Amino acid sequence: MPTLNLKASHNVVKDYYDTLKGITTLHLFHEGAVSPAFAALLRYCGRQYGWTLAEKYPLKRGNRTLYPDGAFLDDFKIVHGLWEAKDTDDDLAQEVRKKFATGYPRDNILFQAPDRAILWQHGNQILDEDILDPGRLVEVLKAFFGYQPPAFERWELAVEEFKAVIPELATGVLKLIEAERATNRRFILAFEGFMALCREAINPNLSVQAVEEMLIQHLLTERIFRKVFDNPDFVERNIIAREIDKVIQALTASHCSRQDFLKSLDRFYGALEAAADTIDEYSQKQTFLNTVYEKFFQGFSVKVADTHGIVYTPQPIVDFMVRSVEDILQREFGRSLSSQGVHILDPFVGTGNFIMRIMREMKKTALQYKYANELHCNEAMLLPYYVASMNIEHEYYDLTGSYEPFEGICLVDTFELAEDKQFSLFTTENTERVKRQRNTPIFVIMSNPPYNARQVNENDNNKNRKYPSNDKRVAETYAKDSRATNKNALSDVYVKA
């Protein structure tokens, strides 16, 4: 991080004191009169770091929202420091205690009155200075802007911190994407080509926003897959990630490197990477990966969660379902999940829990063949597709001691497979996987179906997609035999599933 270029002799410092002197001459001492001069000085300093001073910034603390006088944000909406202004008549130390009592954080927060400044960092008071002296004022500002948050000491703390900022990070990346779409010709062409591919492969009505979110999901998680989960070849190995990464390369082309583009996130990634080096238990990392998935779709992508009816199946229920199917196969068919010829499909795989649990249920001697030939799953959304790929491949590694890519997973809308017209599905490899699955005699289907009969807002232009063949089948069978007076809800995705 660069050192703040500020001296007591600089014009911006002189201007601050001149403005303060003029306000004092007019006998204006209240906070609203004196704080704008200091805000101007702060903005000058913040610009050296590419930070924006957001005044009266809403800061959520549990069920409460606090409004500090200012917060310094980078392009990813990460808060780097807070500022709270007071006037000359205030007892600044007492005001600090009051703010902390209401829940203000103690991590790089500057309390300032015209004659005094108190700086807290990492839970401790660092400075309490008379800032009527220009040299001391500069000392305080250099300490404030030069603050480096300490590395996280525990994996759990890093995870909690990352969870909390994911919606803000995603929003920040979205703004960067929209800016590049307006000026970066290479990215414009790559984005348009990628969007056409997505509409052909996943949904002809896919919105620009949905495609932008796919890029955000890839950009913010690809580094986690490579480094935190010790999978450096993730992009090369995963057929979908490889295609999307071409668009990301165009997005970041105007920067020195992708690392430079994402340098504001180093604190979070670095902490996670350092913590991951000390953790051998993959299940802890899976918990974090699933949390990323949950936070994206229930935080940043609320409408996506609503349309797709994202709901998580508790592990005990997954265990019960898998054991029940195994029992029925043996009792009624004289076969098992391990038997050759018993093809198994999870059409809405999510993060892969059902497939992983099925793999653990199988005989070890059967797993290699089943994994390569008779386990199938689909996912229509990018991030859970990535997560499921990672989880299933690592589960196989844990069970067998060897790595093999899982070729049974497809990025495809399962409902689309019932329609008459079929398109190319994203990449040649993905299309071939889908074709194999369509020609396979599926014996077991096990999944948690999506459902959302009643969406949050009927005016959100967020309606479920129409599937003519599937809708016709539901109308001719399920809806026809139903005694419900209002049959509109019978066409939701749960019923289709």
C-alpha positions as CSV (number, residue, x, y, z in Angstrom):
1,M,0.0,0.0,0.0
2,P,1.4,3.5,-0.9
3,T,2.4,5.9,1.9
4,L,0.1,8.9,2.1
5,N,1.8,11.9,0.3
6,L,1.0,14.7,2.7
7,K,3.0,17.3,4.5
8,A,2.2,20.2,6.8
9,S,3.4,22.6,4.1
10,H,1.0,21.3,1.4
11,N,-1.7,23.7,0.1
12,V,-4.5,21.3,1.0
13,V,-3.4,21.4,4.7
14,K,-3.1,25.2,4.6
15,D,-6.5,25.5,3.0
16,Y,-8.0,23.4,5.7
17,Y,-6.7,25.7,8.5
18,D,-7.7,28.8,6.5
19,T,-11.3,27.5,6.1
20,L,-11.4,26.6,9.8
21,K,-10.2,30.1,10.7
22,G,-12.9,31.7,8.6
23,I,-15.6,29.6,10.2
24,T,-14.4,30.4,13.6
25,T,-14.4,34.1,12.8
26,L,-18.1,33.8,12.0
27,H,-18.7,32.1,15.4
28,L,-19.9,28.9,13.7
29,F,-18.8,26.0,15.9
30,H,-21.5,23.3,15.3
31,E,-20.6,20.1,13.6
32,G,-22.4,20.9,10.4
33,A,-20.3,24.0,9.9
34,V,-16.8,22.6,10.8
35,S,-17.0,19.1,9.4
36,P,-17.1,19.9,5.6
37,A,-13.6,21.4,5.8
38,F,-12.2,18.2,7.3
39,A,-14.2,16.1,4.8
40,A,-12.4,18.0,1.9
41,L,-9.0,17.1,3.4
42,L,-10.1,13.5,3.8
43,R,-11.2,13.2,0.2
44,Y,-7.9,14.6,-1.0
45,C,-6.1,11.9,1.0
46,G,-8.5,9.1,-0.1
47,R,-8.0,9.8,-3.8
48,Q,-4.4,8.7,-3.5
49,Y,-5.6,5.2,-2.6
50,G,-8.5,5.2,-5.1
51,W,-11.0,5.3,-2.2
52,T,-14.3,7.2,-2.1
53,L,-15.5,9.0,1.0
54,A,-19.2,8.0,1.5
55,E,-20.8,10.4,4.0
56,K,-23.5,9.1,6.3
57,Y,-22.7,5.6,5.2
58,P,-25.2,2.9,6.4
59,L,-23.3,0.4,8.5
60,K,-25.2,-2.7,9.5
61,R,-24.5,-4.2,13.0
62,G,-26.8,-7.0,13.7
63,N,-30.4,-5.7,13.6
64,R,-29.2,-2.1,13.8
65,T,-27.9,0.3,11.2
66,L,-25.4,2.9,12.2
67,Y,-24.5,6.1,10.2
68,P,-20.9,7.2,10.7
69,D,-20.2,10.6,9.2
70,G,-18.0,9.0,6.6
71,A,-16.6,5.7,5.3
72,F,-13.8,5.1,2.9
73,L,-14.8,2.6,0.2
74,D,-12.8,1.0,-2.6
75,D,-14.3,-0.1,-6.0
76,F,-15.4,-3.3,-4.4
77,K,-17.3,-1.5,-1.6
78,I,-14.9,-2.7,1.0
79,V,-14.7,-0.3,4.0
80,H,-11.2,0.7,4.8
81,G,-11.8,3.3,7.5
82,L,-14.6,5.2,9.3
83,W,-14.7,8.9,10.3
84,E,-16.9,10.4,13.0
85,A,-17.0,14.3,13.3
86,K,-17.7,16.3,16.4
87,D,-17.7,20.0,17.1
88,T,-15.5,22.0,19.5
89,D,-17.9,22.0,22.4
90,D,-18.1,18.2,22.5
91,D,-16.1,16.1,25.0
92,L,-14.4,13.9,22.3
93,A,-13.4,11.1,24.6
94,Q,-16.9,10.9,26.0
95,E,-18.4,10.9,22.5
96,V,-16.1,8.0,21.6
97,R,-17.4,6.0,24.5
98,K,-21.0,6.7,23.5
99,K,-20.4,5.6,19.9
100,F,-18.8,2.3,21.0
101,A,-21.7,1.7,23.3
102,T,-24.1,1.9,20.4
103,G,-22.0,-0.7,18.4
104,Y,-19.5,1.3,16.4
105,P,-16.6,-0.9,15.3
106,R,-13.1,-0.3,16.8
107,D,-11.2,-1.1,13.6
108,N,-9.6,2.0,12.0
109,I,-12.1,4.7,13.1
110,L,-11.1,8.3,13.4
111,F,-13.0,10.6,15.8
112,Q,-12.3,14.2,15.0
113,A,-13.1,17.6,16.4
114,P,-11.5,20.9,15.1
115,D,-9.0,20.8,17.9
116,R,-8.5,17.1,18.6
117,A,-8.4,13.6,17.0
118,I,-8.6,10.2,18.5
119,L,-7.8,7.2,16.4
120,W,-8.7,3.5,17.2
121,Q,-7.3,0.6,15.2
122,H,-7.8,-3.1,15.8
123,G,-9.6,-2.6,19.1
124,N,-7.0,-0.2,20.6
125,Q,-6.6,3.5,20.9
126,I,-3.6,4.4,18.8
127,L,-3.5,8.2,18.9
128,D,-5.0,11.1,20.8
129,E,-3.6,14.3,19.3
130,D,-4.1,18.1,19.3
131,I,-4.6,18.7,15.6
132,L,-4.4,22.4,15.8
133,D,-0.8,21.7,15.1
134,P,-0.4,20.8,11.3
135,G,2.4,18.3,11.9
136,R,0.3,16.3,14.3
137,L,-2.6,16.5,12.0
138,V,-0.5,14.9,9.2
139,E,0.7,12.3,11.6
140,V,-2.9,11.3,12.4
141,L,-3.9,11.1,8.8
142,K,-0.9,9.1,7.8
143,A,-1.7,6.6,10.5
144,F,-5.4,6.5,9.5
145,F,-4.8,5.9,5.8
146,G,-1.8,3.6,6.3
147,Y,-3.7,1.1,8.4
148,Q,-3.3,-2.5,7.4
149,P,-5.8,-4.9,8.9
150,P,-4.2,-7.8,10.7
151,A,-4.4,-11.3,9.1
152,F,-7.1,-13.5,10.4
153,E,-5.8,-16.0,13.0
154,R,-8.4,-18.7,12.4
155,W,-10.1,-20.2,9.4
156,E,-13.6,-19.6,11.0
157,L,-13.0,-15.9,11.4
158,A,-11.8,-15.6,7.8
159,V,-14.9,-17.4,6.6
160,E,-17.3,-15.2,8.7
161,E,-15.6,-12.0,7.4
162,F,-15.8,-13.2,3.8
163,K,-19.4,-14.2,4.2
164,A,-20.4,-10.8,5.4
165,V,-18.9,-8.9,2.5
166,I,-19.8,-11.1,-0.4
167,P,-23.0,-9.1,-1.4
168,E,-21.0,-5.9,-1.3
169,L,-18.1,-7.4,-3.3
170,A,-20.5,-8.7,-5.9
171,T,-22.1,-5.3,-6.2
172,G,-18.7,-3.6,-6.6
173,V,-17.7,-6.1,-9.4
174,L,-21.0,-5.5,-11.1
175,K,-20.3,-1.8,-11.4
176,L,-16.8,-2.6,-12.8
177,I,-18.3,-4.9,-15.4
178,E,-20.9,-2.3,-16.5
179,A,-18.2,0.3,-16.8
180,E,-16.0,-2.1,-19.0
181,R,-19.1,-2.9,-21.1
182,A,-19.3,0.8,-22.0
183,T,-15.7,1.3,-23.0
184,N,-13.8,-1.9,-23.4
185,R,-14.3,-3.0,-27.0
186,R,-12.6,-6.4,-26.5
187,F,-14.8,-7.1,-23.5
188,I,-18.0,-5.9,-25.3
189,L,-17.4,-8.4,-28.1
190,A,-16.5,-11.3,-25.7
191,F,-19.5,-10.5,-23.5
192,E,-22.0,-10.5,-26.4
193,G,-20.6,-13.8,-27.7
194,F,-20.8,-15.3,-24.2
195,M,-24.4,-14.1,-23.7
196,A,-25.5,-15.6,-27.0
197,L,-23.9,-18.9,-25.9
198,C,-25.7,-18.8,-22.6
199,R,-29.0,-18.1,-24.1
200,E,-28.6,-21.0,-26.5
201,A,-27.4,-23.4,-23.9
202,I,-29.3,-22.5,-20.8
203,N,-32.3,-20.2,-21.4
204,P,-33.2,-18.1,-24.5
205,N,-34.8,-15.5,-22.2
206,L,-31.6,-15.1,-20.0
207,S,-31.2,-11.5,-19.0
208,V,-28.0,-9.4,-19.3
209,Q,-28.0,-9.2,-15.5
210,A,-28.0,-13.0,-15.1
211,V,-25.0,-13.3,-17.5
212,E,-23.2,-10.5,-15.5
213,E,-23.8,-12.5,-12.3
214,M,-22.3,-15.6,-13.9
215,L,-19.1,-13.6,-14.6
216,I,-19.1,-12.3,-11.0
217,Q,-19.5,-15.7,-9.6
218,H,-16.6,-17.0,-11.6
219,L,-14.4,-14.0,-10.9
220,L,-14.9,-14.1,-7.2
221,T,-14.6,-17.8,-6.7
222,E,-12.1,-19.0,-9.3
223,R,-9.2,-18.0,-7.1
224,I,-10.7,-19.8,-4.1
225,F,-11.0,-23.0,-6.2
226,R,-7.4,-22.7,-7.3
227,K,-5.7,-21.8,-4.1
228,V,-7.8,-22.4,-1.1
229,F,-9.0,-25.8,-2.4
230,D,-5.6,-26.7,-3.8
231,N,-6.9,-27.1,-7.3
232,P,-4.5,-25.0,-9.4
233,D,-5.7,-26.4,-12.7
234,F,-9.4,-25.8,-12.0
235,V,-10.0,-23.5,-15.0
236,E,-8.1,-25.9,-17.4
237,R,-9.9,-29.0,-16.0
238,N,-13.4,-27.7,-15.9
239,I,-14.9,-27.4,-19.3
240,I,-17.3,-24.5,-18.4
241,A,-14.8,-22.5,-16.4
242,R,-12.4,-22.7,-19.3
243,E,-14.9,-21.0,-21.6
244,I,-16.0,-18.3,-19.1
245,D,-12.4,-17.5,-18.3
246,K,-11.9,-16.2,-21.9
247,V,-14.5,-13.5,-21.1
248,I,-12.8,-12.7,-17.8
249,Q,-9.5,-12.2,-19.6
250,A,-11.1,-9.6,-21.9
251,L,-12.6,-7.9,-18.8
252,T,-9.3,-7.5,-17.0
253,A,-7.3,-6.8,-20.2
254,S,-7.0,-3.1,-19.4
255,H,-5.2,-3.8,-16.1
256,C,-1.7,-5.1,-15.6
257,S,-3.0,-8.5,-14.6
258,R,-6.0,-10.1,-13.1
259,Q,-4.3,-9.9,-9.7
260,D,-4.1,-6.1,-10.2
261,F,-7.8,-6.0,-11.1
262,L,-8.6,-7.8,-7.8
263,K,-5.9,-6.4,-5.6
264,S,-8.5,-4.8,-3.2
265,L,-9.6,-8.4,-2.3
266,D,-6.2,-9.6,-1.3
267,R,-6.9,-9.2,2.4
268,F,-9.8,-11.7,2.2
269,Y,-8.2,-14.2,-0.2
270,G,-4.8,-14.0,1.6
271,A,-6.4,-14.7,4.9
272,L,-8.3,-17.6,3.6
273,E,-5.3,-19.0,1.7
274,A,-3.1,-18.7,4.8
275,A,-5.7,-20.4,7.0
276,A,-6.3,-23.1,4.4
277,D,-2.6,-24.1,4.5
278,T,-3.1,-25.2,8.1
279,I,-6.3,-27.2,7.6
280,D,-6.3,-30.8,6.3
281,E,-10.0,-31.4,6.8
282,Y,-11.7,-30.8,3.5
283,S,-15.2,-30.8,5.0
284,Q,-14.4,-27.4,6.7
285,K,-13.5,-26.0,3.3
286,Q,-16.6,-27.5,1.8
287,T,-18.6,-25.6,4.5
288,F,-17.0,-22.4,3.4
289,L,-17.7,-23.2,-0.3
290,N,-21.3,-23.9,0.4
291,T,-21.5,-20.7,2.3
292,V,-20.3,-18.8,-0.7
293,Y,-23.0,-20.4,-2.8
294,E,-25.7,-19.6,-0.2
295,K,-24.6,-16.0,0.2
296,F,-24.5,-15.3,-3.5
297,F,-28.0,-16.5,-4.2
298,Q,-29.7,-15.4,-1.0
299,G,-27.8,-12.1,-0.8
300,F,-26.7,-10.8,-4.1
301,S,-28.9,-12.8,-6.4
302,V,-32.3,-12.8,-4.5
303,K,-34.3,-13.0,-7.7
304,V,-32.2,-16.0,-8.9
305,A,-32.9,-17.7,-5.6
306,D,-36.6,-17.0,-5.9
307,T,-36.9,-18.2,-9.5
308,H,-35.0,-21.4,-8.9
309,G,-36.4,-22.1,-5.5
310,I,-33.1,-22.7,-3.9
311,V,-33.5,-24.7,-0.7
312,Y,-30.9,-26.8,1.1
313,T,-31.5,-30.4,2.2
314,P,-30.2,-31.1,5.7
315,Q,-27.7,-33.9,5.7
316,P,-29.7,-36.3,7.9
317,I,-32.5,-36.1,5.3
318,V,-30.0,-36.8,2.5
319,D,-28.7,-39.8,4.5
320,F,-32.2,-41.1,5.0
321,M,-33.2,-40.8,1.4
322,V,-30.1,-42.6,0.1
323,R,-30.4,-45.4,2.6
324,S,-34.1,-45.7,1.7
325,V,-33.4,-46.0,-2.0
326,E,-30.7,-48.6,-1.3
327,D,-33.2,-50.6,0.8
328,I,-35.9,-50.4,-1.9
329,L,-33.5,-51.4,-4.7
330,Q,-32.5,-54.5,-2.8
331,R,-35.9,-55.5,-1.5
332,E,-38.0,-54.8,-4.6
333,F,-35.5,-55.2,-7.5
334,G,-32.8,-57.4,-6.2
335,R,-30.2,-54.7,-7.1
336,S,-28.4,-51.9,-5.3
337,L,-26.8,-48.5,-5.9
338,S,-23.6,-50.3,-6.6
339,S,-25.1,-52.6,-9.3
340,Q,-24.0,-52.1,-12.9
341,G,-26.8,-50.9,-15.1
342,V,-28.4,-48.9,-12.3
343,H,-27.9,-45.4,-13.7
344,I,-28.5,-42.6,-11.1
345,L,-29.5,-39.0,-11.9
346,D,-29.7,-35.9,-9.7
347,P,-31.4,-33.4,-12.0
348,F,-31.0,-30.5,-9.6
349,V,-27.6,-31.2,-8.1
350,G,-27.0,-28.0,-6.2
351,T,-23.7,-28.4,-4.3
352,G,-23.6,-32.2,-4.9
353,N,-24.7,-33.6,-1.6
354,F,-26.8,-36.4,-3.0
355,I,-24.2,-37.7,-5.4
356,M,-21.5,-37.6,-2.7
357,R,-23.6,-39.5,-0.3
358,I,-24.5,-42.0,-2.9
359,M,-20.8,-42.5,-3.6
360,R,-20.2,-43.2,0.1
361,E,-23.0,-45.8,0.1
362,M,-21.5,-47.8,-2.8
363,K,-19.2,-50.7,-2.5
364,K,-15.6,-49.6,-3.0
365,T,-15.1,-52.2,-5.7
366,A,-17.9,-50.7,-7.7
367,L,-17.1,-47.0,-7.3
368,Q,-14.6,-46.5,-10.1
369,Y,-17.0,-47.9,-12.8
370,K,-20.1,-46.1,-11.4
371,Y,-18.2,-42.8,-11.2
372,A,-17.0,-43.0,-14.8
373,N,-20.2,-44.4,-16.3
374,E,-23.4,-44.4,-14.3
375,L,-23.6,-41.3,-12.1
376,H,-25.3,-38.3,-13.7
377,C,-26.3,-34.8,-12.5
378,N,-27.4,-31.5,-13.9
379,E,-27.2,-27.9,-12.8
380,A,-28.5,-24.8,-14.6
381,M,-26.6,-22.2,-12.5
382,L,-22.9,-21.6,-12.7
383,L,-21.7,-21.3,-9.1
384,P,-23.4,-24.5,-7.8
385,Y,-22.2,-26.3,-10.9
386,Y,-18.6,-25.3,-9.9
387,V,-19.2,-26.3,-6.3
388,A,-20.7,-29.6,-7.2
389,S,-17.9,-30.4,-9.6
390,M,-15.3,-29.6,-6.9
391,N,-17.1,-31.5,-4.2
392,I,-17.8,-34.7,-6.2
393,E,-14.3,-34.9,-7.6
394,H,-12.8,-34.4,-4.1
395,E,-15.1,-37.0,-2.6
396,Y,-13.9,-39.5,-5.2
397,Y,-10.3,-38.6,-4.4
398,D,-11.0,-39.2,-0.7
399,L,-12.6,-42.5,-1.3
400,T,-10.1,-43.9,-3.9
401,G,-6.9,-41.9,-3.4
402,S,-6.7,-40.9,-7.0
403,Y,-8.1,-37.9,-8.9
404,E,-10.4,-38.3,-11.9
405,P,-12.5,-35.5,-13.5
406,F,-16.2,-36.1,-13.1
407,E,-17.7,-36.3,-16.5
408,G,-21.2,-37.0,-15.4
409,I,-22.1,-33.4,-14.5
410,C,-23.7,-31.2,-17.1
411,L,-24.4,-27.4,-17.1
412,V,-27.9,-27.6,-18.5
413,D,-31.5,-26.9,-17.5
414,T,-33.0,-30.3,-16.9
415,F,-36.5,-29.2,-17.8
416,E,-35.1,-28.2,-21.3
417,L,-34.2,-31.8,-22.0
418,A,-37.9,-32.7,-22.2
419,E,-38.4,-30.2,-25.0
420,D,-38.4,-31.2,-28.7
421,K,-35.8,-28.7,-30.0
422,Q,-32.3,-29.1,-28.7
423,F,-29.5,-26.7,-29.1
424,S,-25.7,-26.9,-28.7
425,L,-25.2,-26.8,-24.9
426,F,-22.4,-24.4,-24.1
427,T,-19.3,-26.3,-25.1
428,T,-18.7,-29.4,-27.3
429,E,-17.8,-31.5,-24.2
430,N,-20.9,-30.3,-22.3
431,T,-23.1,-31.0,-25.4
432,E,-21.7,-34.6,-25.6
433,R,-22.4,-35.2,-21.9
434,V,-26.0,-34.1,-22.3
435,K,-26.5,-36.3,-25.3
436,R,-25.1,-39.3,-23.5
437,Q,-27.4,-38.6,-20.5
438,R,-30.5,-38.3,-22.8
439,N,-29.8,-41.7,-24.3
440,T,-29.2,-43.3,-20.9
441,P,-31.8,-45.6,-19.3
442,I,-32.0,-43.8,-15.9
443,F,-33.0,-46.2,-13.1
444,V,-32.9,-43.9,-10.0
445,I,-33.6,-40.2,-9.7
446,M,-32.8,-38.7,-6.4
447,S,-32.8,-35.0,-5.7
448,N,-34.2,-32.0,-3.8
449,P,-36.5,-30.4,-6.4
450,P,-36.6,-26.6,-6.7
451,Y,-39.9,-25.0,-5.9
452,N,-41.4,-21.5,-5.7
453,A,-45.1,-21.5,-6.5
454,R,-45.6,-18.1,-5.0
455,Q,-42.8,-15.7,-5.8
456,V,-42.0,-12.7,-3.6
457,N,-43.4,-10.1,-6.0
458,E,-45.6,-10.9,-9.0
459,N,-44.5,-7.6,-10.6
460,D,-40.8,-8.4,-10.5
461,N,-40.8,-9.7,-14.1
462,N,-39.3,-12.8,-12.6
463,K,-41.7,-15.4,-13.7
464,N,-40.8,-19.0,-14.1
465,R,-39.8,-20.0,-17.6
466,K,-42.3,-21.8,-19.9
467,Y,-41.5,-25.3,-21.1
468,P,-44.2,-26.2,-23.7
469,S,-43.7,-30.0,-23.7
470,N,-43.3,-30.2,-19.9
471,D,-46.2,-27.8,-19.3
472,K,-48.4,-29.8,-21.6
473,R,-47.6,-33.0,-19.8
474,V,-48.4,-31.5,-16.4
475,A,-51.7,-30.1,-17.7
476,E,-52.7,-33.5,-19.2
477,T,-51.9,-35.5,-16.1
478,Y,-51.2,-33.9,-12.8
479,A,-53.3,-30.8,-13.2
480,K,-56.1,-32.7,-14.9
481,D,-56.4,-35.1,-11.9
482,S,-56.0,-32.4,-9.3
483,R,-58.9,-31.2,-7.1
484,A,-57.3,-27.8,-6.5
485,T,-59.6,-24.9,-7.4
486,N,-56.6,-22.7,-8.3
487,K,-54.4,-24.7,-10.6
488,N,-51.9,-22.0,-11.5
489,A,-49.5,-23.1,-8.8
490,L,-49.5,-26.6,-10.3
491,S,-47.3,-25.4,-13.1
492,D,-44.4,-24.3,-10.8
493,V,-41.0,-25.9,-11.1
494,Y,-41.6,-28.2,-8.1
495,V,-44.4,-29.9,-10.0
496,K,-42.4,-30.1,-13.2
497,A,-39.6,-31.7,-11.2
